[in-house]
């Protein structure tokens, strides 16, 4: 089964305390695809300029990522440059040039419209709605968002959240969107907009999946070294949805497993610049990390003893 | 089996967005005892002034907290006044008057010296060392500390950490002490001082228990309302050690369970001012919260499926 992702296909220049990478593969759709393609097919819809190094996407194409929905048009590709603080907890955006992405209007190819799983990357909610109008009865739609759209496109974002099944965002975004500092209240508020499942990503502290009347904690993988945090959230989404499509049904146990796969995928993403960690990563390594999570969260509890 | 705790027995005036409590029971030893006494006996060593409302400790005495090691001397009791920000994430200390606590020199009563479990509250490491010199071959000693001692009594604190079995502190304190921003590296650095187990408390994000070559995640209990965060860390320690003493041995499964009890105890502490939530709390309610934790962290993972 495949996943359709609509998002940015970009070039990033990133500086971390460990080094600098110039004009490397970036963008939410690339990070998502790199992680999700460990589990199955991914169809990308986006736009790049004529400067984009399309041949660098070959390793993802070989893993059944279909880039035929990415239009290459005259102009410059979406470019982002950022620098991380010594503790990697803060980043400064040095430059953002939208380039051809500024006029992006997603057109879902006919062949992609019946894809059962859809991921709306953190693009303008107006564009997310355009995608929702083009896809035909998907089994599940997930979306991400970001502070910029929470401020500037609030009404449209609220509409999106009434039409999707899963919303992923980070804890600060959930607080900003809901006006609630308490995360549980923030998640419940977002669910009140109509979205059934909310996944709040908390960086090193892991993630929480909020179901209708239950929730589930996924820890962050304990890494001694975080090399480059860029794209961790998109890789999380890719691991989450990628694992979910391998399930026979979207059940509560399946969603719980999927969040663990998301956390594992995010933890691999930060081990190298760009999508580099996914070049030789195998699904078995991800499975092993999820098993480690189980080891780190399981405890025996004999009620009768106390 | 009993636990000996040496720490502050204080009066707090606390203001939160939900209200104000004046001169109520506070101090690390009281919070610890309130939580630990749900599981068994607690012996407190400390000092108070002649203004201390000893009769308010009756509900803890009835739960087998032994305050005979708390000297009441002429002068003022340790007093702390603080106010929390609207989101409860920051607090401002408005006043600290050490009173008779300034001259506190712990004397462990003869009857308490062979108590098998010892908790050193976040007092001056010089005093923590004095306690270690007086107790006789305890089965397990745990300690807490705080930023003030990390700055001002570093050498003595390092000596303490070489002589205890478990160190509990919050994530910011671990970073400050170790000079490592990464929590895993910080914990390993602290273990390098000689302490076998490190428990890092992360507030709403739960806690991590670091063993010699393994670690374990305890989530924070998802509360919709945090009423007063004061004492959560001490209640955590009380729940942790309280549950641990009910075990037949300090094993890896026992420690994992204990951290869950710590997290549960901390979550109850913040539901009311002072130690008030522990007045009518039953051990069964704590057990139920630990069961909820299991529900929120358990997932099935069939390796062969992927």
Interface residues (C-beta under 8 A of the other chain):
Chain A: X39 X86 X87 X88 X89 X181 X182 X183 X184 X185 X202 X204 X205 X206 X208 X214 X215 X216 X217 X219 X222 X223 X224 X225 X226 X243 X246 X253 X256 X257 X260 X283 X287 X290 X291 X294 X295 X296 X297 X298 X299 X300 X301 X303 X305 X306
Chain B: X39 X86 X87 X88 X89 X181 X182 X183 X184 X185 X202 X204 X205 X206 X208 X214 X215 X216 X217 X219 X222 X223 X224 X225 X226 X243 X246 X253 X256 X257 X260 X283 X287 X290 X291 X294 X295 X296 X297 X298 X299 X300 X301 X303 X305 X306
